[in-house]
Amino acid sequence: MTFQEKKSIVSLISVILIFGTYCLYMYPQQPAGGLESTETFRYWGSFVLTLVLVSIVAHIMISIVFNIVYRITTGEKEPGFADELDKLIDLKATRNSFYVFVLGFLAAMGSLVVDQPSQAMFMILIASGFMSEVTGSVTKLYHYRKGV
């Protein structure tokens, strides 16, 4: 298995673990008030902002630990360059990830049009962000395994 495949697998697992752990932590803190209360909007705003910050910090830490463990176990360094195949795979993964997020964004806005509560919009946006990250990791793994 190549370095890129291992990195894609670690990224996929870390996305799932970070998101799942964070949601389990935040779920009990959900306000019990009315669906359109100020507290509800404050909760979802802090949920999204904190999730972004936690994800960034966790991904950086996981990447550093992965590189250290990879170097210790294999004796090889992380490739210092990206060839045309790596760039093409990254572009395809980014494209697929954006497609998923845009579809989720449109679904979230559509939920407001059909008079769903604002909580549904936030849940759809958060889920589409998660699914877009998973899609990007799976796309990279697929293309490194099967080719472009």
N, C-alpha and C positions, 0 to 999 in steps of 0.2 A: 504494500500500500504506500502510495507516495505521500510526501509531506502535505500537499494541498488537499488530498482526500482526508487525511487525519485531521487537518485543520478544519475542514468543512464539517466533519462529524462532531468534533469538539464544539464548534460554533452552534450546530443544531441542538446538541444536548444542553449547552449552556443557555441558549435562548429559551428552551422549554422549562428548564429548572428555574431560571431567574423569574420568568413571567409567572409560573405556577406558584413559586414561593411568595412572590410579592402579592399576588392576588389572594392567597390564603392569609397573608398577614393583614391586608387591608379590608377584607370582607367583613370581619366583625366590627370594624369602625364605621361602616356605612350608617349614615343618619337615618333615624326612623321617622323623621318628620314628613311633611307633605312632599309630593313629587316635584313641585316647583319652588321649594323654599330656597332661601339664600344659602342655607347650610348645605343643601344638596349640591348646588353649583360650586361652593367652596370645596366640598369633598372631592368632586370629580376633577376640578382644576388641580388640586393638590395631588390627586391620584396620578394624573397624567404627567405633571411636572416631575414628581418624585420618581415615577417609573422611568422616565427618560434619564434622569441623573443616575439612578441606581443601575440601570442597564449600561450606561457608558462606563461607569467606574468598574462594574463587574466584568464587562467585556475586556477592558484594559488589563485588569488583574488576571483574568483567565488566560488571556493571550500571553502575558509574561510568564505565567506558571507553565503553560503549554510549551513555550519555546525552551524554557529551562529543562523541563522533563524530557522533551524530545532530544535535546542536545546531550543530556546525561545518558539516556538509554541507547541512542544510536551513534553518538559521537560526531554527528553531522550538524552543521549550522543551518539556520533557515536560509533558503535561497535568497541571495541578495538582489536578484533581478527578476523581472517578469517578462517572459517571452510573449510572442504574438498569441499563442494559444491561451496563456493565462489572462491576457487582456481581453481576448474574445469571450472567454468564459465569464469573466467578471462583468462584461457588458451585458451578456445574455441574462445573467443572474440579476443584475440591477434592473434591466428591462422588465423581467417577470415580476420582480418585487414591486416595482412601481405600478404595474398593471393591477396587481392584487390590491395595493393600497388605494389606488384611484377608484376601483370598483367598490371597495369598502366605504370610501368617502362619499361616493354617489349614493350608496345604500343608506348611509347615515343621514345625508341630506333628504333623501326620499322618505325616511322615517319621520322627519319633521313635517313634510308635506302631507302625509297621511294621518296627521294628528296623533302620533305616538308621543309618549312622554320624553322629555329631554334626556332622561337617563338612558333610554334606548339608543339615542344618538351617540352618547358617550361610550356606551358598551360596544356599539358597532365600530366606532373609530378605534377603540383600544384593541378589539379583536382583529380588525383589519391590519393594524400595525404589527401585531403579533404574527398574523398569518403571512404578512409580507416578508418579515424576517425569516420565518420558516421556509417560505418559498425560495428566497434567495439562497439559503444554505443548501436546500435540497437540489436546486438547479445546479449549483456549483458541484456538488457531489455527483449528480447524475452525469454532467458533462465531463468531469474528470474520469469517471468510470467508463462511460460509453463513447466518449469523443464528441466532437462538435458536429 
